[in-house]
Amino acid sequence: MTLQTYPEYKTTGLDWASYIPISWEVVPVKHVCTFSTGWTPPSGNAEHYAGDNLWANISDVGPRILDDTAKRLSDKAVALHGMSPSPVGSLLFSFKLSIGQVSFVGSEMYTNEAIATFLPSAKIDLSFAYYAFPQMIPQNASENIYGAKMLNQQLIQSAKLVLPPLAEQAAVAAFLDCETAKIDALMKEQRQMVELLREKRQAVISRVVMKGLDPNVPMKPSGVEWLGEVPEHWEVSQLRHVARKGTSITYGIVQAGPDTDGGIPYIRTSDMAGDKLSSDGYLRTSLEIDAAYARSKVTAGDVVIAIRATIGKPLIVPPFLEGANLTQGTAKFSPDASVLAEFICHFLRSSQAIGQFERLAKGATFKEITLEMLRKFQILRPPVEEQRRLIDFLASKVAELDRLILEAENAIALLQERRNALIGAAVTGEIDVRGVVEAEARVPEVVAA
C-alpha cells in the first residue's frame, strides 16, 4: 500500500511532530476533554474487596474492550470514597508504571488512581484518541532520578495533542482499525507458531530423556509412578546417589550482606532467568561470609538448581563462575562420572520432572522444596555413552527449534514496529489516509449466492 502525504504542512514547535497538516491543530488535553481518576481502598480491610463492583487496575488495561476485571470492590468501599464509575464507552488510560495502556470500557466499572478515564467530548473522537493518546500524552512525561517516565494529572492535562478535524479523526481511526487488525492477525499467527514450537521443543526433550532414541528398545516398569515405563537397561536412581564423592547437594548463603566491591559473586534464582548463567550482573558478598559457606561454593560443570521460585530449574556453572557461591534459594549438584551435567539438565527440564517438582512444592507466600526432597529426587541414568548420544541429538534438534522460535519472535517484533510506526504516522498527519478510507467505503460487499 502506497500512502500519500498531505498537500501542505505547518510547523508545530513539537519535537515529536515537527510538521502537521495545515488544517490540524495543536491543543492541550485540558482544552479538548475531561478525565477522572479512581481510588484504591485501604488494603487492610478485606471487606472492601468482597463485592461485585468491577475495579480496573493497570494489569487489566490493554484489551481493546475491557468488560471484566481481576478484582472487585464492595458497595461499602465505593460509598466510603464516593467513587464514580467509568461509564461504558469511555476510554481508560494508564499513566503509572505501564504508561499508555488503553482500553474502552465495555461494562461499567471503577478504577484505581493509576488510571485516567476520558469521557466522550465534542472536540475529540475517542476512537481516534484510542490510537493517539498513547503516542502523544507520554511525550509530556517527566523522568524520575532513575530515568523512569512518570505522568500525573497535571502533566496529562498540559500534554499537547495534534488534532485533525472531527471527520478526519474518524477517518484516521477507521483506517487504523482496519490496518492494525490485519497486523494483529499476523502477529497472532506468529505467536501461535511460537507456542506450538515451544510445545514441540518440550515434548522432544521429555521423550528423549524418558524413553531414549530407539522406539523398539525393551521397556520395564520404573517403580516410580511419574516416571512410568523406562528403557530396560536404564537405571533409576536418586540425585544424591549420583553426586560426586566428597560433595553434597546443598543451598547457599542465608544472609549475604550488602553488595561488596571485590567480593565473591553469588547466584540467586533471579540470576537464572535465561537458558544460561550470565557473565555479569551478580551481587557480591564479603570474603568472610563466603568463607563461612565454603560448602556451597561452585565449580565449573556443577549444576545449580532453583529450590524457590522457578523450582527445579537447572543451569550449568560456566568456567567464569568458578568459585562463586549461592543463596539459600539455589542449590548445587556436582555430578559424578556416571552422569553428565547436560543430561541431568535436560532431564530436570522434562515435563515429567517439572510436574513432579510442582507436586512436591510447598508454601503459601512462595513455593519451595527442601534439600531433602531434592536429594531424593528420582532420576534416570542411561549408560554414559548413550547420555552423550542423547545430548548430541538434543543439541541439534533443540537448536533447530530455537532457530525457528527466534525467527517467529523476530517476525512479531517487526510487525509490532510496523504497527507502531503506522499508528504514529497516521495520528500525526505524516500520511493522508482519507482517500484510502473513502476507497474502501466504495468497495461493494460480496454477497454469497
MOSUL-V874509 format. One record per helix or strand. SS is the DSSP state (H for helix, E for strand). FROM is the first residue (numbers start at 1). TO is the last residue. Records with the same first field share a line. If there is no record, write none. Layout:
SS = FROM-TO ; FROM-TO
//
This chain:
E = 4-4 ; 9-11 ; 19-21 ; 25-28 ; 35-37 ; 53-56 ; 65-66 ; 71-73 ; 86-86 ; 91-94 ; 102-105 ; 109-111 ; 115-118 ; 142-143 ; 149-150 ; 160-163 ; 219-221 ; 229-231 ; 235-238 ; 243-243 ; 250-251 ; 253-253 ; 264-267 ; 284-285 ; 303-306 ; 308-308 ; 314-316 ; 325-327 ; 330-333 ; 335-335 ; 362-362 ; 368-368 ; 378-381 ; 432-432
H = 29-31 ; 46-49 ; 58-60 ; 75-81 ; 126-140 ; 153-158 ; 166-211 ; 239-242 ; 269-272 ; 287-292 ; 294-296 ; 319-321 ; 341-348 ; 351-360 ; 371-375 ; 384-427 ; 434-442
//
